[in-house]
Amino acid sequence: MNIYITLDYELFFAQHSGSVEKSIIEPTEKLLEAVEKTTTKLCFFVDAGYLVRLEKYKEQFPELQKDYKLITSQIKMLHDTGHDIQLHIHPHWEDTPYHDNRWHMDTSRYRIHKFSKEETEDIVAKYKKALTDIVGDTVFAYRAGGWCIQPFSHLKDALQKHNIWLDSTLYHDGYKDNSTHYLDFRNMPNKTEWKFSDDPLVEDENGFFTEVPISSTRVSPLFYIKYALVRKFDKIGHQIMGDGKGVGREGKDNREMLTKITPAVASIDGYRLSYLQRALDAYVKKSDNKHFVVMGHPKAATMYSLEKLREFVLDNHTKHNFTTYTKAFNASS
């Protein structure tokens, strides 16, 4: 089984976005330490809109010049030491200004589908360039911000034009429809890799694109109850490293999680690592599964999750192949 530990490398998106040091740089360093005893390499989906915004404002604000140097230096180091750097797009950065010593997040256009197709092509072009200026022409994989990839027709031409041919956004039974998010993956193929052309949910063996979905499991309300209890009695161990605040879930999402068995991505974020081994074991039982894609965020790392990640990698590195998209798909680097 190929195992990919993938990380969405980004700030928080509420009005308190957090600092570069505490929400990205330091937790990334801790994640690298957690896997350093093996040859495990990580896959970073870099929020390239943030890089574009830093470039826009860094000459005007000295503190952003510092942030830009920190971020670009770490990204280059990650690439040079064998970790994957791939494209993650949160297009609301287009509407987010910087003043009064902070980013003023505007998520009214959180989905890229809120932009015209011409604007979307421009976003893909300049966001990919922001990465290639740092790591060279090695970027070929994509993850949609907030999993909002549908309808794919809005993105298809832009991704194909800029040679982004691998997607890792979908997860089994994923569904959201609220003020910021729309996704419906309930009819996706029951596979861990397939080709597609016009719709990532529809397999096409001659398609230009390859889908390698995020792995998932199902969790009961009991998981969230346990999480609330462990946080109450071990606030230090379960305190996230990032110093910002995320966009909260809407009420109906919380109600579903507390009343139904719901799909959840295989994750290394916080207490979610408690079900990661169970999720992997379920994938291993299906003999035609080739890939197990784990998702996380540096900003969401905790003392608990770092220790459990260390254990997960050590327990599995001789049984499975921890890899990157570049290695697994023989892409040039």
N, C-alpha and C positions, 0 to 999 in steps of 0.2 A: 504494500500500500504506500503510495506517495502521500506524504503529509506536508501541507503548506501552512506555516504560521504567518498569517497576513495581518497587517496593522494599518489602520487608517490613521495617517500621520497628520494631525490637525489640532487646532485650538477648539475651545468651546464656542457655541453659537448663540448663547443668550447675551444679554448686555454686558455681563462680566465674562469676557472671553478667556481670561487667564493669561499668565505670562508665558513667554517662550521657554524660559528656563524650567519652570515647574510643570508645565503642561506638555512639553515636547522633549526638550533636550535631556533633562535629568531622568525622566521615566524611560526614555529610549536607552540611555546608558544602563539603567538597571535591568532592562529586558535583555540586553546583550550579555550582561553578567550572568543572568539566569540560565543562558544556554551555552556559556563559554566552555564548559567541560566536554562538550561534544563538538562535532563539526557542523552543527545546525546553523543554517542561514535563514534569515527572515525576509519576508516580502513586504515592502512598505508602499502602500498606495498613498502618495503624497498629494495633499490638498493644494494643487498648483495655483488655484485662484488666490490663495494667501500669498504665494510668492510674487504673483503679478501685482498684487496690491502693495506689498512691501517695496517693490521696485518703483512703483508710482510715487510713493510718499517718502522714501528713505532720504532723499536729498533735502527735503523740507523739514524732517524731524530726525535729529541725531539719534534718538532712542531706537528708531526703526532701522537706521543704518546698522546699529549694533545687532538688532534682531535678525536682519537679513544676513549678516556675516555668520552669526551662530547657526542659523538654519542651513544656509548653503554649505558651510563647512561640514556640518554633520551629514548632510545628504551625500556629499562627495566622499566622505570617509566610509559611509555605509556601502556605497557603490564600489569603491576601490577595494573593500575587504570582502566582496562577494555576495552582499545582500542585494535583493532586487529592489529597484526603484521604478514604480509604475504610476499610472495616471489616475487620480481621483478628482472628481469635479463637484464642487459645491458652488453653483453659479451665483448665489446670493452675494458673493464678494463683489460682484459688479456694482451692487447698489450700496455697498458698505463703506462709508468714509471714516477717516481718522482725524480726530481733533480732541482737544482737552485731555490729552494723554490716554486715550482709549479708542478702541474700535466701536463704532455705533452700528451694531448688527441690524440689518434690515432683511428679514427672511420672508418678505411678502412674495418674492420670486425665488423660493427655495428650490423648486423644480426647474430644470433646464427647459422644460416645455412651456414655461412662462415667457421665454424669449422666442423671437422669430427664428426661422431656420437659418437665415443669413447671420443673425447674431450668434446662433449656436455654432455655426461653422467657424466664426471668428474666435469664440471662446475656446473651442477645441484646439484651434491652431495656436493661439498665444499661450494657452495653458501647457500644451505639450512642449512648446519652445522653451518655456520657463524651466522645464526639467532637462531638456536636451542641452541647454546652455550650461548645465552643471555636470551632467553625466554622459553626454554624447548621445548618439542616435541608437539608444538601446531600449526605448520605451515602446511597448507594443500591447500592453494589457491595460484594462480599464475597469474601474468600479464606480458605479453611479452613486453620487451623494444621496444618503437616505434610501438607497436601493431604488430610486425613482428613475427607472430606465424606460418605462412605457409611456406612450407608444414609441416603439423603437424606430419607427419610420422618421421621427423627428431628428434622430441622431445618426441614422445609418450612413448617409452620404458623407457627413463630416468625419466620422470615425474611419470610414473606408479611405477617404481622400488622404488622411494623415497616417495611414497604415497602422491603425489600432485594430487588431484582428482577434484578440482574445478578451473575453469578458468574464468577470468573476463577481457578479452582482446577485444573481438569483439564489433563492433558498427554498426548499420544498415547503409548499403550503403557505408561503409568505403572503400576507394580505394586509393592507392598510389603506384607508380612505378617510383622510381628515383634512384639516385646514392647510397643512404643509405637505403631506405625503400622499402619493397614490402609487400602489403597487398591487398586482394580483398575479401570483405565481402558482395558483392552485392547480393549473393544468400543465405544469412543466413536465418534461420527460423524467422518468424515474431512473436516471443515469447520473454518472459523475463526469461525463464528458460527451459532447455532441457538437456537430456542425449546424449552423443555421445561416439564413440569408436575410429575411425580412422581419422575422419575429423570433426572439430567443426562446420562446416557448414551442416553436415549431421546428422540428429537426429537418435538416436538408443536408444529405451527405455530400453535396457539391457546394455547400455554402462557403462564403468567404470567411465568416466568423466562426470561432470556436467558443463554446460555453463550458466553463469549469465552475460549477456552482459552489457557493458556500455550503458546507455540510450543516446538517440540522438534526434536531431531536425534538421530542415533545416533553413539555414540563407541566406538572400539575400545580394547582394553587398552593400545595404544601411547600413547594420550593420557595415561593415568595414569602410565605409565612416564616420558614426557617431562616431566610435571609434577613428578615426584619429582626428576628431574635438574635442572630449572631452579631449583627451590627449594634444592637443594644448593649450586649455584654462584652463586646470586643471592638470598641470604637477605633482603637489605634490600628489593629490588624486589618480592618476593613475600611479604613479611610483612604479615599483615592488620592494619588499623588498630585494630580492636576489641581490648580488653584482657581479654576473658573467654574462656571455653572452651565450645565447643559439645558437645552430646550426641553421643558417638561413634557411628559406624556399627557394626552388628552384623557378626560374622565372615562370615556367609553373603552379606551385601551386598558386602563387600570382595572375596570370592572371585569373585562373578559379574562385578564390574567388571574384574577382572584376568584373566578367562578367556573372557569373551564380549563380543560387541558389544551394548551396552545403550542404552536410551533415556535421554536427558538433556534437561533444560529448556534453552531458549535463555537464557543467563545472562550477567550482567556481573560476576559474582563471580570475582575473582582471575584465574587462568590460563584459566578457561572462556571468557573473551572471545576467546581465540585461535581458537575455532571459530564465533564469532557471525556474521561476515560470510558464511561458508559456509552457515550455517543460513538466513540471510535470502535468499541467492541461490536456495536450493532452494525456498523459499516463493514467491518472485517467479515462478518458472518455471510454477507452477500458476496459470493465469489467473483462476480463480474465488476465490482466496484474497484476503480483504479486510484481514485483521488479522495483525500480527506482534507478539506479546506477549513481551517480554523480562522476566526475573525477576532480582532481586538483593536484596542486603541491605547497608545502610550499613556494618554491622559487619564485613563481609567485603571491603571495599574495600582495594586495595593500590596502591602506586605504579604498578605495571604496569597494573592494570585501569583506573585513572583516566586514564592516558595513552592506552590503547587505546580507552576510551570516548570520549574527546575526538576521536580519529581517526575512530571509527565514526560519530559524529554529524556531523562536518564532511564526511565522504565521502558521506553519504547524505541530508543535510537538503534538498538541492535535487532529489533523485530521488524522495523519499518524504515522507509527511506524519507528522511526529512529533506525537502528539496525546495527549489524556487521554480517559478514559471520559466525563467530563462534556461535553467538546466533541464527541466522536464520536457520542454518543447524545442530544445536545441536551437534556441534563438541566439543570434550573435550578441556578444557583449564586449 
